Amino acid sequence: MIDIQYLLLLQNLRETTCGVFNEFFNGISKVAVDVIFFLPFVIYWACDTVWGKRLMVSLFSGEFLNGVVKLSVCAYRPWIRSDLIEPAGDSKIAATGYSFPSGHTVHATTIYGTTAIWQWKKRRWLGILCIIGIALTGFSRNFLGVHTPQDVLVGCTESLLLIFFIGKIQDYISDNEKKADLLSAIGIILIAAALVYIKLKPYPMDYIDGKLLVDPQKMMVDCFKFSGALLGFIAGTFLNRKKIRYEIPFAHKNLPVLTSVGTGILFSWKEFFAKATVIPVFGTQWGNLLAFFLMSIFGLIIWPIVIRKNTEQE
C-alpha cells in the first residue's frame, strides 16, 4: 500500500522533528475551514456581488457534493486501515468519520481556486498565493496523518471540475431570469434527491471492541449543513433578483464597519447560537440544515438590507 507507506514516511518526519511543524500545518487546515468560510459573504457585501455569489455556490455545492461522495464510498481513515498510522495531536478525535475525499481540501480548493480565477489578471500575486494555499492545505492533511494522498487528490480534482462547471453555468445564465429560475428549480430537486439517497442507502456497520467505527447518521450532518446552505442560497438569490437587488455602496464610510459586524454575527451564529437554539430543537441533521439555511438568508437578504438602510445618502 503505497499510500500508507507515504503517510508513514511523513509520520517519521513528524517524529524526527519532534512535532515542530504540527501546529503550523494544523493551523493551515483550520484556516481553510474555520476562517475562509466567511470570505464569500465579505466579498458579496463589500467587494463584488457576482464573485461573492460564485464563491458561495462553489463552496456550498463543493461541500455538499463531497459529503455525498464520502457517504457513497465509505472509506475508513488511515489509522483504521493500518495500526501503524498514528495521526498528529487529537486527530483521532477531531477527524472522525469517512476519509475519501478530503473535506478540508475541497473547502480550500473551492474558495482559493475561485479567488485565484477572479484575481488572476488583476492581482496575479494573490492568485499565486491562493494556489499555494490549496497545495499547503492538501499536504497538511497528509502530513497530519488524517488523509491519504488519494483523498487529497480526488478532493482537489473534484473541486476544480466543479469550479469549471459553475463558471460555465454562470456564463450560460448571464442575466437571464428564466434560466436562473429553471436552474434554481433543478437545484432544489437534486438536493432533495441526494438527501433521500443518503438516508436510504446501506452503510457498513463495522465494530471494534463493541464500538461502531463510523456512525453514518453523524456523517450525514455535513450533507444536511450544506444542503441548507444551498437551499438558502437558492432562496436568497431568487429574492435578491426579484426584490432586493443589492448593490454595494463602495464609497460609504460605514461599509467596512457593517461588513465586520455582519461577519461577527455569522461567526457567532455558526459557532455558538445555532448550537444553542435550532440544532437542539430540530436535531443534528435537520437543525444544521435550518441553521445553514438561515446563514445564507442572512448573508444574501437580511444583512444587505441592513447595509442599504445604513448607507443611504441623507
N, C-alpha and C positions, 0 to 999 in steps of 0.2 A: 504494500500500500504506500505509494509514493507520497500521497498527501499527508499521511500520518508521519512518515519519515521527515518530511519538510517541517511539520509542526514540532517534532522532537528536536530538530536542529535549532529552531527558534527558541524552544524551551531551554535548551542547553545554553544558548546565548544569554537568555534572561538570568539563568543561574550563575553563569560565569561572571556576569556584570553586576551580580548581587541585586538585580531588580531595579537598577538605577534609571532605566528607561520606562519602567512600567507606568508610572504616573503620567508621564508625557503622552504615551500612546493611549492611556485611559482617558486623558483629557481630550485628545483628538476625537475619540469615539463619542464622548459626552457632548462636545460642541456640535457634532454632526446631528445629534438627535434632540438635545435639550435646549440649544441656543438658536440654531438656524431655522428651527421650526417656525419662528415668529417673523422671519425675514420677508416672506411673501406679503404679509399684512402691512409691514412697514413700507415696502415698495409700493403697494397698492394705495395706501393713504397719502404718501408724501413724494413719490418719485415718478411712477409710471403705472397707470391703471391697467394697461394692456399686458405688460410684463408681470405685474403683480398677480393678475388672474392666471397667467400662464404658469407662473411659479406655483401657485396654489394647486391648480389642476394636475401639474406634473407630480408634485409631492403627494397629494391625496390619492391619485389614481395609482401611482407607483407603489405606495404602501399597501393599498387595498389589493392590487394585483399580486404583490409579493406574499401577502397573507394567504391568498387563495392557493398560490403555488406551494407554499410551505405546508398547508393543510392537505394538499394533494399528494406531495412526495413523502411527507412524514419521515424525514431523515433525522436520525439522532445526532446529538452533539458529539464532538471528537472524543471526549473523555468517556463516553458511553461505548463508543466503538473500540477504544483501546484504553486499558488500565494504565498504560504508560504516560498518557497525557494528563498533565496537572496544570490547569489554566491559572493565570495570574490572579492574585488577590481573591476577592469574593465572587469571582465569575461563575462558579458553580451555583451560586445562589441568585446572582443578578441575571445571568444569561441562561435562562431556563428555556424549555420548550424545544421545538424543532429547529434544525440548523440551516437547512437549504431552502432558498438563498439567504444571504446576509441582509437583514433589515437595515442595519447601520449603513451598509454600502449603498443600498437603494436610496435611503434618506439623503445621504451625501451626494450621490450622483445626480439625483433629480434636481436638487437645489443648486449645487455648484455647477453642474453641467448646463442647466438652463441659464444661469447667470453668466457663464462663460460665453455662450452663444450671443446673449444680449449685449455684452460689453466688449466683444472681441475687436470690433472696428474702432470703438471709441476709446477704450482703455485696455489695450492688449495685456498690459501687466497684470490687471485684475483677472482677466481670463486665464492667464497662465497660473496665477495663484489658486484659482478655482480648480484647475486640473490637478495641481499639486495636492490640493485638499482632498480630492477624490482618491488619489493614489495613497496618500497617508492614511486616510480612513480605512480603506480596504486592507492595507498592510497591517494596520493596528489590530484588526480583528484576527489576523493570523498570528501576529506577534504575541497577543494576549492569550492565544490558545483556545479561542472560543468559536472559531470558524475555520473550515478547511479552505484551501485555495479555490476549489470549485464553487464553494458557497459565495465567495467574493466575486469571482469572475462572472458567474451567471447573474448575480445581483447587479453588477455593473452593466453587463451586456443588456439585460432586461430593461434597465432604466434608460440606457442610451437609445434603444429601439423605441421605447415609449416617448422619449423626448422628441425624436424624429417624427413619430406618428402624430403627436399632439401639434407639432409645428405645421404639418401638412393639413390637419383638420382646421387649424386656425386660419390658414391661407384660404381653404375652401369655403369656410363660413363667411369670412370677412365681416361685413356689416349687414349680412342678410338675416333678417329677423326670422323668417320661416325656416331657414336651415338651422339656425340656433335653437329654435323651439323643437324642431324634429330631433336634433341631437340630444337635447335635454330629455325628451321622452324616451329615446333609446337608452340613454344612460340610466334612467330610473329602472327600466325593465331589466337591464343587465345586472345592476346592483342587486335587485330583488332575486333574480335567478341565482346569482352567486351565493347569496345568503342561504337560500333554500338548499343549494348544493352542499355547502359546508356543514349544514345542520343535519342533513340526511345521509351523507356518505359514511361508510365504515372507517374505523380508525384502529391502528394496532394498540392493543391493551396489554403491554408487557410489564411485568413486575420484577423487582429485585428486592429480596428480603421483605416481601409483602407490601412494597411501596410502588405505586404506579409511576413508571418512568416519565411519561408525559401525559398530562391531562388535556385531551383535545378540547374540552369545554373552555379551559383557560386560554388555550392557544387561539380560540376564535375571537378573543376580545379585540385584538388589533384589527381584524377584519370589520368588526362592528364599529370600532372607533372611526376608521377611515371611510366606511360606508356612510356614516353620519356626516363626516366632513364633506364628502362628495355630494350627498343629498342637500346639505346646507349650501354648498357652492352652486348647485343647480338652481335651487330656490332663490338664492341671493342674487345671482347674475340675472335671473329672469325678472325679479322685481326691480333690479337696477336698470335693466333695459327698458322696462315699461314705465317706471315711475320715478326712480331716484335720479338716475343719470348723473352720477357723481363725477365731478371734475376737480382736480387737485388745485387748491388755492396757493400756488407756488410762492407768491411774493408775501404772503401774510405772515406776520411775526409770531402768531400763535400756533402755526403749523408744527414746528418742532416739539413744543410742549404737549400739544394734543396727541401727536404721534407717540410720544413717550408714555403718556398716561394710558392711551389705548393698549399699548404693548404690555404695560404693567397689569392692566385689568385682565387681558388674555392669559398672561402668565399665572396670575392669582387664581383664575378660574380653572385652568388646566391642572395646576399643581396642588391646589388646596380645596377650593369651594365646590367644584364638581364632585369631588370625593366625599364631601360632607353633605351633599344635597341629593342630586338626581341619581347618582350611582347607588347609594344605599336604598333608595326608594324603588328604582326600576331594575336593579341587579347589574352585575358587571358587564353583561353583554348589551342589553337594551339601554341601560343607564349611560354607558360610554357612547353608544350611538347618539343618544339625545344630547349628551354633553358636547360632543364634537360638532353635531348639527348646529347647536346654539353658538359655538365659536365661529363657525362660518357665517352665520347670520349676523352676528355681532360685527365681524370684520368687513362684510360686504354691504350691510344695510344700516345697522344701528350707529356704529361709530362714524361712518361717512356723513350721516345726518347730523351727528353732534359736531363734527368738524365744520360742516357747512354753516350750521347755526352760529358757531363761534368765530367764524372768519368772514362773515358777510360784511361788506363795507357799510359803514354808518352813513 
